[in-house]
């Protein structure tokens, strides 16, 4: 979907006073004895030649500054005009460094073969793993696994068999997810690669098949949020606590469908080990983001140097496929850190958030929602009994996590003559390493055996109970606590069970005590008054050192805001963005230069794919185009079919198309002869399926705001619509995704769908939309992201599959 290329008004976080938000109160001044002065560089860096690249970036702003995300995308984009600098909102033709598929490799292979492809375009680009349903020994699953392995070997791509580990962990430990590159996977937790400075994001099966066949697909650069960490992570607090707190304390979809870049001072970032970063990046998926990227810094360099030395010393082909040492080399690292990629000074972000790590304590997520985060201390006092505990998944099952869990039992043994205590009666404790090498490391350290001695039940190095497969699922009425990444209702078993998420230490301590509890390693600082977080970067104005140019920009920004606010207050009119120069793009012959029509407004957020197209019809092959058109939006509003007309422009609220992967959600809208969908934002999977099926879309949040100002009845609180979400059983093959958010409509709104008499026109060449607010109403326009010719071609050919077929025919 097309996103804003710029904002209506430039509001950098320091151009207006934004109060810091504290859960209880502000962070007290007594945390430091003297005022902390912030500057661009550390003194040691001024004398360190190896920091030249970073200092150069800090001291100078290029004419078109880019974020780290934009720089990486620029590197892996094909067919860009020579002077094109990619920005958030732009569509690009993407050729990722690597593409990983797992158990869904066979469905991808079937799609790959159905479009006429026979040979994978770039064998080094593709990685296949078997990790999701490893415990399933049924003939049908074993047959699928055999088919995937035979296909991988025939094509000559890198393949990792069942029990070798979880795909995302393999991508990291084998060096496929490399700093400064872009890697994709047909699984939503590919965000995890950001923990090692690799831009990782999810794709759907059609995208994966396209990459197999042509080496490329398309991507739209999301809005990019900058999350600044301050302070030092206290002892007893982990990366898991950081991301659980972020999900629960920023729980209003602040980063929904954003790319995230994490940053902080050198001292702050040193308190976050690579394993902590992998955990945080992994669960940015649950936070709602499409990527979660950490910097390429000295902490990462130390980890990579260790991996390169290890790879050079140990070449066990059974574990490394004998190619690890080719990816992890000191020469390659010398090249990487000679000029590490960093965000440009002056790069613009759509959102700025901050969190003071020093004010965090251990947190627990749930029950049954990552948006509910509670300090461990509060839950521990409630005597919540635990039936099952899990140390599994790609989120927190590395050797360091297993060691942290084992330490809980070892510390308890010190109080009992050195004897390892058993887990509490009535508790089942399941452990599974993220990969076989991680398990072997834990075995060598004695941690694996400690956990077994405590009564833990080992499972294969795979996904398993984290996704509701295999041994140890939650039964009705049970309570589970897990170090995995998702705890929505029914994810790990029965919908009548309660699931909590916590760090490995807390999971182990809870298994030992039989109730939610911690190991006691954390001590609350004297004078602590709450978690400090909020908008901006968390640096107080009196502590900020800025250049003269920045000071001038700040004053101008404040004056612009004063003028804009005054205009809005006086005239009640929408604030129109300052004129931006229109960058003209080429339009393919036959592709429409403009798309226009009357706006039909569906006033609700989180309209799911089931609301757009009923799940009961999803796998019926005999549905006619006519019937598909009648079913369009039926579950959302039965009257939609009679209100909407061919040629209308459908406008909806935010997160349109949330939920499961369902291509008919796009094709049903086309069957209704609606050429374009506009929304405040789109669900990522719907966004991908739309372009893949030739449905165009544009994100214009300001239009949604204006429509609601003019048409929505006054309401103090939105209400949850009574909508039954039906997920077909066959969707287990789809991209792993959380269930859709509850559909929200204004409390006093009666009309779910209305004709507005407003008109919408999208000038494709100028990347600009114009809105006429009814007869005699205001007219305004705004820039949107570019739709370049290479993406126009996909739409013009009728979608990605037909485009791939065309490319195959051209090459034959």
N, C-alpha and C positions, 0 to 999 in steps of 0.2 A: 504494500500500500504506500502511496506517496505521503511523505511526512513534511512538516514545515522545514524549510531551509533556514529560516531565521525566526526571531520572535517578534511580536507586535511592537513591543518596546524593549529596549536594551536595559535589563535590570540585573546588573551584576550584583552578587550578594552584598557587596559593601556599599552600594549606592543608596541604600536606605536602611534604616534601623530595623533589623530583624531580631527579635528577642531569642536568646538561646532557650531551648526547651529542656527542662529537667524533669525527671520523673517525680522528684520530691522538691528539689530546690537547686539553686545554682551551685556550681562547684566552688567551695570556699577558697579564699585567697591564701589560707595558711598551708596549702599544699606546697608552696614554694616560699622561700625566705626573701627572694628579691624578684622584682618584675622580670618576666621572661621576654627578651627582645628577639623578634623573628627577622631573619634576613635571608637573602636569596641563597647564600652558600655558607658552608662551614669554613672556618679558618684553615683546617687541614686540606680542604679541597683547593684553596688558593695556591698551595704549594705543591700540589700533587698533579704532575703532568697527565696521569692516566684519567683524570677527571675532566680533561679538556673538552671532550664532546658534550658533556653535561653542562659545563659552565658556558660553553658557546650558546647552547639552547637557552640557558637562563638569562644571559645578558642581552641577547638580541631577539627581536621578534621578526620573523620572516613576513613578507607581504601578505601571505595567505597562511597563517598559522594553523596547524592541524593537531588534533588530539592523537594519542598513541593508537587508538582504535582506527582512526581515519588513515594514519600512515600505513598501518599493516594492510588495510583493505586496498589502499592505493597500490601496494606492492603486488597484490594478488588479483588485481583487476585487469581484464583484457580489453583491447579495442578502445582505450580512452584516447580522446584527442590529445595532441602533443602538449598542450598547455593546460589540460584539465587537472584541477586539484579537487579530489573528491571530498565531499562534506556529508554530514548527517542529513538524511533525507534522500540522497541520490541512489538511484538504481545502478548496479554495476553487473557486468558479466564476470563471474568469479571463478577462478581456477585455484581451489584450495591446495595447500601443500599436501595434505592427507585427508582421506575420507574413510571413516571406520563404520562398518556395519556389524551387527552381532547375530542373534538368533533370527532376526528378520532379513538376513542375507538371502535366504531362499525366496521369499516374496519379492525382494528387489531383483533377484536373478530372473524370476518369471516375468517381471515387467520389462527388464532389460532385453530378454529374448523376444517378448511380444512386440517390441517396437522395431524388431529386425536387426538388433545388434548381435554380434557373434564373438567379438574380441574386445577385451577391456583396453581402453585407449592408452592408459599409462599404468603399467603394472606396479610401479614404485609408489604410485599415489594411493593405492587401495590397501586397506588392512581389514581382515575379517577375523572375528573372534566368536567363540561360543561361550556364553556366560549366563544367560537368563534362566533357562529351565534345565540346568545341568542334572538336577536330582531326578528328573523325569526319565525313567527307563522304559517307557512304553514303546512299542514297535513304531508307532507313528512319529514320535519325537526322535527316536534313534535314526529312523529313515531320513528325516529332515536333516539331521546333523550329518549323516553320510553324504547326502546330496550337496550340502554346503561345502564340506571338505573336498569332495571330488571336483566340484566346480572351481574352488579356489586353486587346487593343484593344477587343474587343466589350464586355468588362466595364468598361472604362475605368479599369484599375488601372495603377500605375506599372510599366513594363516596361523591362528592360535587355537588349539583344541580345547574341548570341555575340560575344566578343572585346572587350566593354566592360569586363570585369573579373570577378573572383570575387565571388560574392554577398555574402559576409561583409565584404569590403573595401568594396563598394558601400554596404552598410548603414551603415558607419562614416563613410566620406568624404562621403556624401550626407546625413548627419544624421538618418537613420531611427533609428539606435541613439543615443538621446539620454539624457544623464545623468539619473538619477532615474526613468527609465521602465523598462518591461519589454517586451522584444522576443523573439519565438520564431522558429524556422526549422526546416524539415524536414531538418536536417542537424546532425550532432553537434558541429560546431565553432562553433555559435552562442554558446558560452561566450565567444568573442572579444569580444563587445560589452561585457563587463565591464571591458575596458581603458579605456573611456571612461565608466565609472560607470553603465552601462546593464545591468540584470539580463537576461542572455541565456541561453536554454536551448533544448534540442531538443524537438521534438514529432514524432509519427509522422503518417503520411498521413491517418489518420482524424481526428486532431486538427485538422490543417490544413483538411480539408474542412469540419469543424464550424465553424471560425473563419470560413472563407469564407461559409458559409451563415447563421450566427447571430451572428458577431462574438465568440464565446466558446467555451471548452472548460473542462476542469477541470484542476487541478494540486494536488499535495500538496507542501507546503513541506518540503524535505529537512532533515535535521539540518545544522546550520551550524557550520563550522569557522573559527576565527580564526587566520590565519597572520600573525605579526608579523615584519617585517623590521627588523633592526638594522644599524648601521654604514653605510658608504658603498661603493657599487659601485666597485671599483678600475678604473683605466684598463686597457683591453684585455679587460675582462669585460663581457658583454652580457646583455640580458634573456633571450636564448636559453640562455646558460649557467646563469642562475638557474633556469629551469623544467626544464632537463635535469637539473640537480643535484637539484631537488626530487623529480622522478620517480624518480631512481635512488637517492637517499639515504633518502627516505621511501617505501620500495618494498613495504611490507607492507599495502597497501590502507588506509592510515590515513585517507584522505579519500574512499574509495569511496562513490559515490552521495551525497556531501555537497554543500552549497553552501559556497563558500569566500569569505571576506572578507579581503582583504589590507590590512594597516595598518602603520604605522611612524611615527617622528618626522618632523617637517617636513623636517629635513635629510636623513634617509634617503630619503624619498619623492621629494625633488628629484633624487636621483641616478638615478631611473627615469623616462625620458622616456615620452611616450604611446606611441611605437612599441614600446618595450620592454614596456610594460604590455599592449599588444595581443598581443604574442608570448606572454607569460606566460599571459594569460587564455585565449588560443587553445588552448594545450597543457594547460590544466587538465583538458581532456577526456581526454588520455592519462594524466593522473595519476589518473583515475577519478572526477573530480568532475562535477557537473551544472551548476554555474555557477562563475565565477571573477571576483569583483567588486572593483574598485579604488575608492578614495575619490574623492569629488567635491572636488578640492582646487585649490590655486593652479597646480600644473603643468598640470592639465587645463584650467583657465581660460585660461591663456596659449595653449594649443593651439587652444581654441575661438575665442578672440578673433582669432587669425590666420585661422582658417577663415572666420569671419564677414566679415572684411575682404576676404579673397580672393573670397568669394562675391559680395560687393557690387561688386567691381571687374571680375570676369570672369563674364559670363553666356553662355557658349558652350553653346547648346542641344544641340549634338551630344554634348557630354560630360556636361552636368548635367541634361538634360531640362528646363532652364529653370525648375526649381523649387528648386534648391539654395539660392538666395538667400532663399527663403521660410522655409527651415528654419534656416539659419545667419544669425541677425540679432543685432546687439548689444543690441537691446531685449529679445530673448528671453533673452540671457545675463545682462543686468542683473537680470531677474526670477529666473533660476535661482540666481545667486550672492548675491542679497539675503537668501536664507534657504536655503542649501544643505542637502540631506538628509544627516544623519550618524547613526551608530549611537548610541543612548541610552547614557548612563553607567549601568552596572549591567545592561546587556543580557547575557543568558546564551547561551553557545555550548556545543555538545556536545563540542568538542575545541579545544585550544589548542596551536599549534605555532610554532616560531620558527626563523629562519635569519639568521645574521650575514653580510650581504653582503660585508663587508670581508675575510672569510676565504675568499671564493670565488676560484677561478682558472678559466680556460677549461675547459669540460667537453665530452665527446663521448658520445653515447648509442649503445649497441649493442655488438656487431652484433645486429640483428633483435629488439631489445627495448628499450623505453624504461625498463624497470626495471634496466637495466645502464648505469650512468654511470661514466665513467672520466676522471680528469684528462687533459687533452690531452698533458701532458708525458710521461705513462706510455705512451700510444699512439704518440706521435711517436718514441719510442725503439725501437719494435718494427718500424719500416720496413715498414708495411702499405701495399702498392701499391694505387692507386686506378685504376679503369677509367672510371668516370663520376662527374661532379660536377653537382649540381643547385642552382640558386638559383631556386626556383619555389615556388608555393603562397601561401595567404593568411597564412601564419605569418611569413614573412621575405622578402617580395619587394616591399616598399615602396621609395620613392626613397632613403630613408636606408640601407636594406640594400644596395641596388645601389651606393650611394656607398661604403659600407664595403668591399664587394668590389672595386670599382674602385680604391680607395686601395691595396690590396695590390699591384696591378700598377703603379700610378703610383709607389709607393715603390721597387719593384724597378727601375723605369725610371731613377730617379735614380742608380742605381749602374751604369747602362749607357748613359750619354750621352743620357738622356731618351727612349730607344726603348722602347716597350711590349713587354715580353717575351711570347712565346707560351706557351700552356699546354704541359705536358710531352707528349712523344710518347706515343701510345697512350691518351691521356685525351680523353674527350668531355665538354664543359662546356655545360650547357643553362641558359638563363636565360628567365624569363617574369615580367613584372611582375604585381603583384597586381591592377592595374587600368590602364586606358589613361591616365588622368591621372598615375598614378605613373610610368608609362613616359615620358610626355612630360616630366615634371619631371626624370627621369634623363637624358633626351636633351638638355634645355636646359643641364644642368650638365656635359655631356660624359661622364658616367659610362657611359651606355649604349654610346657609341661606343668608349670605352676597353675595355669588356668584349668588344665585337665584334672590336676590333683584336687582343685577346689570343687570339682563336679561339673565343669562345663562340658557340653556336648559338641564335638567338632563337626563341622559341615564342610563340604568342598569349597574351594576358593571360587566363589560365584555369587550371583545376586540372591537367589533363594527367597527366604522369608521377607526380605526387604520389599519385594514386589508381590508378595502373596503367593509364592510358589514353594512347594517342597515341604520339608519337615518343620514342625514347631510353630504353626500358625496360631494366631489368637482365637480362642473359642469364645462363644457367647458369655458375657459377664466377666471375662478376664481382663486384667490390667497388664499391659506390657510397657517396658521402657527400653528404648533402643538408641544406639549411636548412629542410626541410619539417617536418611534425609527427608522422608515423608511420613506423615502420621494421620492423613485424612481418613475418615471413617471407612473401614473395610479394606484399607490398603494392605494390612498385614494379617488379614483373616476376617473374622466376623464383624459385621457392622454393629453388633451389639457389644463389642469390646471397646476398651479405652486404650489409646496408644500415646505415649509420651516420648519425646526425643531429648537426649542429653549427651554429655561428653562420655568417653569411655570410662573415666574415673567414676563418674556418678552412676553409670550403668553397673559397673562392678560392685560399687558400694551398696547399691540397692539390691543386687542379687545376694550379697553377703548378709545384709540385715533383714531382707524380706519386705522392705518398704522403701519408698523413694527417700534417698538420703545421700549424703556426700562423704568423701573420705576425711574431711576436716582440714584440708591443706590450705584453704583460703581463710585469711584473717581480714576483717573489715577495717580499713584505715580509720584512725581517730579523726573525728570531724566529718566523716563521710555523710553526705546529705542527699545522694541520689545520682542517677546516671545522667551525665551531661551529653546532650545531643541536640541536633536541630538543623536548620537551614544554614547555608554559608559554609565557611571552612573552619569555624570555631575559634579563629584568632581574633582577639579583642582589638578594637581600633587603636587603643593606646599602645598596644604591643606590636602593631604592624609597621614595618618599614617599607615604604613604597617610593618609587622614582617620581621625579617631577612630572613626567608624562602621565604616569598612572594617577597622580594627584589631580592633574587637569582633567583627565577622563572621568574621574570620580565626581568632580564638581559639575561637569557638563551633564553627566548622567543624572545627578540629583536634580539639576534644573529641568531637564527633560521630564523627569517624573512629576515634578511640581506642576509644570505646565499641563501635562497630560491629565493628571488627576483633577486639576481645576477645570479643564475643558469637559471632562466627563461629568463633574458635579454640576456645572453650569448648564450644560446642554443635554445631558442624559443620552448622548449619542455614543455609539461605539467609537473607541479610539482607533483611528486608522493608522496603520503603520507608516513610517516615513518611507518616502519613495526609494525603492531599491532598483539599481540598474538591472534590466532584464538581460540575462545571458541567453542568447538564442541557440537552440539546439536544432539539429537536422531532423526532419520528419520524413519517414520513408514514403515513397510514392504509393498512393492508395490508402495510407494510414490517415485517419481523420486529424486535421490540424486543430479542430475544436470539438468538444463534446458538451452538449447543453440540453437542458430540459427543465421541467417543473419539479420542484422539490416535494417529495413525499416523505414525511417525517415520522419515524418510528422512535418515540421518545422513551428509551430505556437503555440502561447500561447492562453489560454482561449478557447480551442476547447470545445464547449458545448455538452451536451448530445444530442441535436438536430442535431449537426454536425456529431455525431457518429451514431445516428439512427434517422431517420425522425419522427417527431411528428405525421404525418398523418398515420403512421403505428402502433403507440404505442398501440392503443386499438383495433387493428384488431386481432382477434383470429385465423384467418385462414392463417397466413403468414407461409410458409414452411421454413425449415432450409436453403434450397437453396436460396430462395428469401431474407431471412434475411442476408445471407452472401453477396449477391449482394448489399443490401442496406447499408452495413457496411461502414461508413465514406462517404457515398454518398453526403450528404449536405456539407461536408468539401471539398472533392475533387472527382468529378465523375470518375476520372481515377484510384482511389485507388484500385478498384476491380480488374482491369487488371494488376496492378503493384505488389500488395502484393500476396504472395503465402502461402500455408499451411506450417506451421512450422517456419515462419518468427517471428522475435521479433519486435513488434511495439514500436518505440520510438517517443515520442512527447515532446512538450515544457512544460511550467509551467501551473499549474491549469487545467490540463486535466480533462474533464468531469464536467465542471462547469454547473450550471443551475439546472433544475428540476430533481426530482427523477424519473428515468426511467430504470428499470431493463434490458430492451432490449439493452441498451448501452453496457452492459457487455456481454449479451448472443449473440449479433450480432458478437462481436469480436471472441467469441468461435466458432460461426457458420462458420466463415472464417478460422477456424482451426489455429488461432494464440494463442499459449499457454500462452503468457506472454506479459504484457505491461510495458514499462519503461517510466518514465517521470521525468521532473525536480521536479514536485509536482502534486498532484491529488486533484481535488475537493472532499470535504469530502463525499458528498452523493454518488458520483461515487465510491469512495474508499470502502464505506460500501457495496454498491450493488455488487461490483466485487467479494469480498470474499463470500458474501451471495449467489452468483451464480457460485462459483468455478472458477473464473478467477483470476489468480495470477498477482501481480504487484509489481514493485520495483521502488523506487525513487532514481535516481542517477543524481543530477543536474550537476555534473562535466561532465558526458557524453554528456548532451545537449550542454553544453558550448563548448566541443571539436568538436562536430559535426558542430556546427555553425561556429566555427573558420575555419573548413576545407571545408565546403560546401556552406555556405550562402554567397551570393554576398554582397559586401560592402554596408552598408546603414547607414545613419546618424540618421534616425528616422524610427520607425516601422510605418506601415500603418494599418488602420482598414479594414479588409476584408469585402467584400460586401456579408454578409451572412444574410439571413432572418431567424430570430428565431421564431419558431412555437411552442407555448406552448398549448398542448391540454386542452380543457376546463375541462376534468376530473381530471387534475392535481391539482384542488382545494383541493382534498383529500390528496395530497402529503404533505411531510414535508414542512412547511412554509420556503421559501427560497427566496433570492433576485434574480432578473433576471440575466442571465449570463453576464459576462463582455464581451465587444466587442472582437471578435476574432482578434488577432494581428499576422501579418506575416511580415518578413523583407521587407523593402520598395522595394528593387531591386530583391527580390527572385521571380523566375519564376516557379520553381517546388515545388508544395505543398507536393508531395510525391516522394521520390526517394529511389532507391536501393543503398546501400552504399558500399557493399562488405566488410563491417566491420562485425566482429562476436562478439557475446555476450554470455558469459557463466556464469550462476549463480550456485555456489556450495552451495546447501542448507545446508549441514551439517556444513560447515565452515562459513556460513553467509558472503560469499565473492563473488564479481563479478569480472570477468576478461574480458577485452576488447582487441581485436586484431584490430588495426586500418588499415585494409586492408592488402594485401599481401606485406610483407616487411616493414610494418608500425610498429609503437611503440605498445608495449603490456604493459598494466598496470592493476592494480587491486585495489579494495577498499572494505572496510567492509560495510555491510549493516545491517539493523535490523534483528533480529532472527525470523524465522518462526517455532515456537515450535510445537511439536507433536499434541497438542490439536487443533491448527488451521489447521495443515496439515489434520487432520481428517475431518474437515468441508469441505475442498476442495476435499478430496478423496471421500467423500460420495456424492459429487455433489452439495454442497451448504448447507446453513444453514437450510432451510426447511427440506431437506432430513435428515440432521443430527438430527434435533429435532424429526422427526418421529422415527428415530433409537433409540433415548434416551427414547422415550415414550414406544416403543416396548420392550426395555430392562427392563423397570420398571413394565411392565404389567405381 
